[in-house]
Amino acid sequence: MTSFDSSPTLTAWRALLAIAVVFVMLATTGWTAVRHQGSDEPRTVALASWAKGSIAGGALPPADAPPYKLAHFFAALTSTQRARLADKYPLVVGNLNGAPVTLRYRANRLALQQARTAEQERVHDSRLSPDGRAEAVRRADRFRSMLTAGRHFLAFDPSGRGHAAEVFGDLDRAARISVVVPGVDTNLLTLERTGSKTNAAPVGMAKSLYAAEHSARPGVRTAVIAWADYTAPVGIGMDAALGNLAERGAVRLDALVGALPGAAPVSLFCHSYGSVLCGVAADQLPARVTDIAVAGSPGMRADNAGQLHTRARVWAMRDHGDWIADVPNLEVGGLGHGADPVDPDFGARIVSAGDAVGHSGYFEPGTASLGNFAAIGVGAYSSVTCAQADGLCHERISGNSTV
């Protein structure tokens, strides 16, 4: 665990370094242009059609209606009517918080099929540049993979760089639910990877956590969500140093958690920039969120755990080889994300990352980092391995305090 020196000299140097980093970012990367969804994007078109639609002689509810209202709406329909809506408006129904989980799975599978067909047609479009054709091929391949039998998506939107959320386990019957919140460069093309980077991508992270939770407590029904349903920063540029995208993503995360079925406790596992998002979302999350665990965090946009204003337990870990340790933990004029969550003064429970492999290796099978995540996810808090830097970690666990 990294040691911490709070001397004025070091603080001043870190402030100067932070400002230098800002100027380098401005000079070399500028502002990352987030692609705005135009009127011809598939989901925008689908939403416009939904707004004019009807069922059984009645108008359809607004797509942004509160989840409980949408739940009441779908509960009043027959199974045939629900299926009809999913088949006609897959890009809407598949992303509606409040719609039945299995109906969203059905809708998103159909939306994926349509998206794959569209990309396959684009591959043969003579107007595309070589780069555009290559991207169409990659997207078609990604959608083909996502359509593999047995996969279930709680969210899917092919617009722009794309959003998705995949579920492992039975979400409706789960006794514990975990949500993996990834960081920069999260999009449909990076949703999953192969080879040595498998467990560094959102799907690999979630699959690895799901397997580890089952090993930790085989008798506990768990579900894990690979939540790539927000617009993440592209690379380590200005967007990654700001909180704008985290704030927008926090709204989406709050909405997701607030609409999850049942009453099972929920744990959030937030990696890198995902921890910034989780920090921003913390004070709005429902009480069923019992744990927020961050790894490789650049900060949670708070000076301490108390400023997160959450009753959830806050956990933090960082591998000794994680480059994020060299990022200044300061906030200057909106740039930077605040205090380091693994600083004992922050007030989180500091847990061991063990033999995690750098910044992207916290979900590698067999590592202490993954084992700790799994123990938190199934509520086996006494099995968590605390970091040596936090002598009060086990006391906090046994005392069941929130921070």
C-alpha positions in Angstrom: 0.0 0.0 0.0 1.3 3.4 -0.9 2.5 5.6 2.1 1.0 9.1 2.4 2.9 12.3 3.3 0.7 15.3 4.2 3.6 17.8 4.5 3.0 21.3 3.1 5.9 20.9 0.7 4.6 17.7 -0.9 1.1 19.2 -1.1 2.4 22.2 -2.9 4.3 20.1 -5.4 1.2 17.9 -6.0 -0.8 21.1 -6.7 1.8 22.3 -9.2 1.9 18.9 -10.8 -1.9 18.9 -11.1 -1.8 22.3 -12.9 0.9 21.1 -15.2 -1.1 18.0 -16.0 -4.1 20.2 -16.9 -2.0 22.3 -19.3 -0.6 19.2 -20.9 -4.1 17.9 -21.4 -5.3 21.2 -22.9 -2.3 21.4 -25.2 -2.3 17.8 -26.4 -5.8 16.5 -26.2 -8.3 19.3 -26.0 -11.9 18.6 -25.2 -13.1 15.2 -26.2 -16.0 15.6 -28.5 -18.9 13.5 -27.3 -21.0 12.5 -30.3 -24.5 14.0 -30.0 -27.2 11.7 -31.0 -28.8 13.1 -34.1 -32.4 12.8 -35.2 -31.5 9.8 -37.4 -30.1 7.7 -34.6 -32.0 4.4 -34.2 -33.1 5.0 -30.6 -34.1 8.6 -31.3 -36.3 7.3 -34.2 -37.7 4.6 -32.0 -38.6 7.0 -29.2 -40.4 9.3 -31.6 -42.5 6.4 -32.8 -43.2 5.2 -29.3 -44.5 8.7 -28.4 -47.1 8.4 -31.1 -48.0 4.8 -30.3 -50.9 3.2 -28.5 -52.0 -0.2 -27.1 -55.6 -1.4 -26.5 -56.9 2.0 -27.5 -54.8 3.9 -25.0 -51.7 6.0 -25.4 -48.3 4.6 -24.4 -46.7 6.2 -21.3 -43.7 8.6 -21.7 -40.5 6.6 -22.0 -39.0 8.7 -19.2 -41.9 8.1 -16.8 -40.9 6.9 -13.3 -40.1 3.2 -13.1 -43.0 2.5 -10.8 -45.5 4.0 -13.3 -44.0 1.9 -16.1 -44.1 -1.2 -13.9 -47.9 -0.5 -13.3 -48.4 0.0 -17.0 -46.8 -3.3 -18.0 -48.5 -5.2 -15.2 -51.9 -4.1 -16.6 -51.2 -5.6 -20.0 -51.6 -9.2 -21.1 -48.6 -11.2 -22.0 -49.5 -10.9 -25.7 -49.7 -7.1 -25.5 -46.4 -6.9 -23.7 -44.7 -9.1 -26.3 -46.3 -7.0 -29.1 -44.8 -3.8 -27.7 -41.3 -5.4 -27.3 -41.5 -6.6 -30.9 -42.6 -3.3 -32.3 -40.4 -1.0 -30.1 -37.4 -3.1 -29.1 -35.0 -0.1 -28.7 -37.5 1.5 -26.3 -38.9 -1.4 -24.3 -35.4 -2.9 -23.9 -34.2 0.2 -22.1 -37.3 1.0 -20.0 -36.6 0.9 -16.2 -39.8 -0.6 -14.9 -40.4 -3.0 -17.7 -40.2 -6.7 -16.7 -36.7 -8.0 -16.9 -37.5 -10.9 -19.2 -39.3 -8.6 -21.6 -36.3 -6.3 -21.8 -34.2 -9.4 -22.6 -36.5 -10.2 -25.4 -36.6 -6.7 -26.8 -32.9 -6.2 -26.7 -32.3 -9.5 -28.5 -34.5 -8.3 -31.3 -32.8 -4.9 -31.3 -29.4 -6.6 -31.5 -30.6 -8.6 -34.5 -31.8 -5.5 -36.2 -28.5 -3.7 -35.4 -26.4 -6.6 -36.8 -28.4 -6.6 -40.0 -28.0 -2.8 -40.4 -24.2 -3.1 -39.9 -23.9 -6.0 -42.3 -25.7 -3.8 -44.9 -23.3 -0.9 -44.2 -20.3 -3.2 -44.8 -21.3 -3.3 -48.5 -22.1 0.5 -48.7 -19.8 1.9 -51.5 -20.0 5.3 -49.9 -18.1 4.2 -46.8 -14.4 5.0 -46.3 -12.1 2.1 -45.6 -12.1 3.1 -41.9 -15.9 3.3 -41.9 -16.2 -0.1 -43.4 -13.7 -1.6 -40.9 -15.8 -0.2 -38.1 -19.0 -1.6 -39.6 -17.3 -5.0 -39.7 -16.3 -4.7 -36.0 -19.7 -3.6 -34.9 -21.4 -6.5 -36.8 -19.0 -8.9 -35.2 -19.7 -7.4 -31.8 -23.5 -7.7 -32.3 -23.1 -11.3 -33.5 -21.2 -12.2 -30.3 -23.8 -10.4 -28.2 -26.5 -12.6 -29.8 -24.8 -15.8 -28.6 -27.5 -18.1 -27.1 -27.9 -17.6 -23.3 -26.8 -14.0 -23.1 -29.2 -11.5 -21.5 -29.1 -7.7 -22.0 -30.9 -5.4 -19.7 -30.0 -2.4 -21.9 -28.8 -1.9 -25.5 -28.5 1.1 -27.7 -26.3 1.1 -30.9 -26.5 4.9 -31.3 -23.1 6.6 -31.3 -20.4 4.6 -29.5 -23.3 2.6 -27.9 -24.5 1.5 -24.5 -25.2 -1.9 -23.1 -25.8 -3.8 -19.8 -25.5 -7.6 -19.6 -26.8 -9.7 -16.7 -25.2 -12.9 -15.4 -27.5 -15.0 -13.1 -31.2 -14.8 -12.4 -31.9 -11.1 -11.7 -35.5 -11.7 -10.6 -34.6 -14.3 -8.0 -31.2 -13.1 -6.8 -30.5 -12.8 -3.1 -27.6 -10.5 -3.8 -27.0 -8.2 -6.8 -23.6 -6.7 -7.9 -23.2 -4.0 -10.5 -19.8 -3.5 -12.2 -19.2 0.1 -13.2 -16.2 0.4 -15.7 -14.1 3.4 -16.6 -12.7 5.2 -19.6 -13.1 3.9 -23.2 -16.2 1.9 -22.3 -18.4 1.4 -25.4 -19.9 -1.4 -27.5 -16.6 -2.2 -29.2 -14.8 -2.5 -25.8 -17.7 -4.3 -24.0 -15.8 -7.5 -24.2 -12.3 -8.6 -25.2 -10.4 -11.8 -25.8 -7.0 -13.1 -24.8 -5.0 -11.6 -21.9 -7.4 -8.6 -21.7 -10.6 -10.6 -21.2 -11.0 -9.6 -17.5 -10.2 -5.9 -18.2 -13.4 -5.4 -20.2 -16.8 -4.9 -18.5 -18.2 -8.3 -19.5 -15.1 -10.1 -18.4 -15.1 -8.3 -15.1 -18.7 -9.2 -14.4 -18.3 -12.9 -15.5 -15.2 -13.2 -13.3 -17.0 -11.6 -10.3 -20.0 -13.8 -10.8 -17.9 -17.0 -10.7 -15.9 -15.8 -7.7 -19.1 -15.0 -5.8 -20.5 -18.4 -6.5 -17.2 -19.9 -5.2 -17.3 -17.7 -2.1 -20.9 -18.7 -1.1 -22.3 -21.4 -3.5 -25.7 -21.4 -1.7 -26.4 -17.7 -2.3 -28.2 -16.8 -5.5 -26.4 -13.9 -7.1 -26.7 -11.8 -10.2 -24.0 -9.6 -11.6 -24.6 -6.7 -14.1 -21.9 -5.5 -16.5 -23.1 -2.0 -16.6 -21.7 -0.2 -19.7 -24.8 1.9 -20.1 -23.3 5.4 -19.9 -21.1 7.6 -22.0 -17.6 7.2 -20.7 -14.6 9.4 -21.4 -12.4 8.6 -24.4 -8.9 8.1 -23.3 -7.1 10.1 -20.6 -8.2 13.5 -21.9 -10.2 16.5 -20.5 -13.4 14.5 -20.1 -11.5 12.0 -17.8 -10.3 14.9 -15.7 -13.8 16.5 -15.3 -16.9 15.2 -13.7 -19.5 16.1 -16.4 -19.8 12.6 -17.8 -19.8 11.1 -14.3 -22.7 13.3 -13.4 -24.7 12.3 -16.4 -23.8 8.6 -15.9 -24.8 8.9 -12.2 -28.3 9.8 -13.2 -28.5 6.6 -15.3 -26.9 4.5 -12.6 -29.4 5.8 -10.0 -32.3 5.0 -12.4 -31.0 1.5 -13.0 -30.6 0.6 -9.3 -33.9 2.2 -8.4 -35.7 -0.1 -10.9 -34.0 -3.4 -10.1 -36.6 -6.1 -9.3 -37.1 -7.5 -5.7 -35.4 -6.2 -2.6 -32.0 -7.9 -2.7 -29.0 -5.9 -1.4 -27.0 -4.3 -4.1 -23.2 -3.8 -4.2 -21.4 -1.5 -6.7 -17.9 -2.3 -7.9 -16.5 0.8 -9.5 -13.2 0.8 -11.5 -11.1 3.8 -12.4 -13.4 6.6 -13.8 -16.3 4.4 -12.8 -15.5 5.2 -9.2 -15.9 8.9 -10.0 -19.3 8.1 -11.3 -20.2 6.1 -8.2 -19.0 8.9 -5.9 -21.3 11.3 -7.7 -24.2 8.9 -7.6 -23.8 7.9 -4.0 -26.1 10.4 -2.3 -29.0 9.5 -4.6 -28.7 5.7 -4.5 -31.6 3.8 -2.8 -31.1 2.3 0.6 -30.8 -1.2 -0.8 -27.2 -0.3 -2.0 -25.2 -1.6 0.9 -21.7 -1.4 -0.5 -19.7 0.8 -2.8 -16.2 -0.7 -3.6 -13.7 1.2 -5.7 -10.5 0.0 -7.3 -7.8 2.1 -9.1 -9.8 5.2 -8.3 -8.6 8.7 -9.3 -11.0 10.1 -6.6 -14.7 10.1 -5.9 -15.2 13.9 -6.1 -15.2 14.1 -2.3 -12.7 15.0 0.4 -13.8 12.1 2.6 -16.3 9.2 2.7 -18.6 11.3 4.8 -19.1 13.7 2.0 -20.5 11.0 -0.2 -23.7 11.2 2.0 -24.4 7.4 1.8 -25.2 4.8 4.3 -23.5 2.2 2.2 -20.1 0.8 3.3 -17.3 2.4 1.3 -14.4 0.1 0.3 -11.2 1.0 -1.5 -8.3 -0.8 -3.0 -5.3 -0.1 -5.2 -2.6 -2.4 -6.5 1.0 -1.3 -5.8 1.7 -1.3 -9.5 -1.3 0.8 -10.5 -0.2 3.9 -12.4 -3.3 5.8 -11.1 -1.2 6.3 -7.9 0.8 8.9 -9.8 -2.3 11.0 -10.6 -2.6 14.0 -8.3 -5.6 13.6 -6.0 -6.7 17.2 -6.1 -9.6 19.3 -7.4 -8.7 22.6 -9.0 -11.4 24.6 -10.7 -13.5 21.5 -11.4 -10.5 19.6 -12.8 -9.5 16.4 -10.8 -11.6 14.2 -8.6 -10.6 15.0 -5.0 -9.0 13.0 -2.3 -7.5 9.5 -2.7 -10.0 6.8 -1.5 -7.1 4.6 -0.2 -5.7 7.4 1.9 -6.6 6.4 5.5 -7.9 10.0 6.1 -10.5 9.5 3.5 -12.3 7.1 5.8 -13.1 4.1 3.5 -12.4 0.5 4.5 -9.0 -0.1 2.8 -8.8 -3.7 1.5 -6.0 -5.6 0.0 -5.5 -5.7 -3.7 -3.1 -8.6 -3.2 -1.7 -9.8 -6.5 -3.9 -7.7 -8.8 -2.1 -7.0 -12.1 -1.8 -3.2 -12.4 -4.6 -0.8 -13.2 -6.7 -3.3 -15.2 -6.1 -6.5 -13.2 -8.4 -6.3 -10.3 -10.9 -8.9 -11.7 -8.3 -11.5 -12.5 -9.3 -15.0 -11.2 -7.3 -16.1 -8.2 -6.3 -12.6 -7.1 -6.9 -11.2 -3.6 -8.6 -8.2 -5.2 -11.3 -10.4 -6.8 -11.6 -12.5 -3.7 -12.3 -9.4 -1.7 -14.8 -8.1 -4.2 -16.6 -11.5 -4.1 -16.7 -11.5 -0.3 -18.3 -8.0 -0.3 -20.7 -9.0 -3.0 -22.1 -12.0 -1.1 -22.0 -10.2 2.3 -19.2 -12.4 3.7 -17.5 -9.4 5.3 -15.5 -11.4 7.8 -13.6 -13.0 4.8 -12.4 -9.6 3.5 -8.6 -9.2 3.7 -7.8 -5.7 4.9 -4.8 -3.7 3.8 -2.0 -3.2 6.3 -2.5 0.5 6.0 -5.9 0.3 7.6 -5.7 -1.0 11.1 -9.3 -0.2 11.7 -10.7 -2.1 8.7 -11.7 -5.2 10.6 -13.0 -3.2 13.5 -15.2 -1.3 11.1 -16.4 -4.5 9.5 -17.3 -6.1 12.9 -18.9 -2.9 14.1 -21.0 -2.8 10.9 -20.5 1.0 10.6 -21.3 2.5 7.3 -18.0 4.2 6.6 
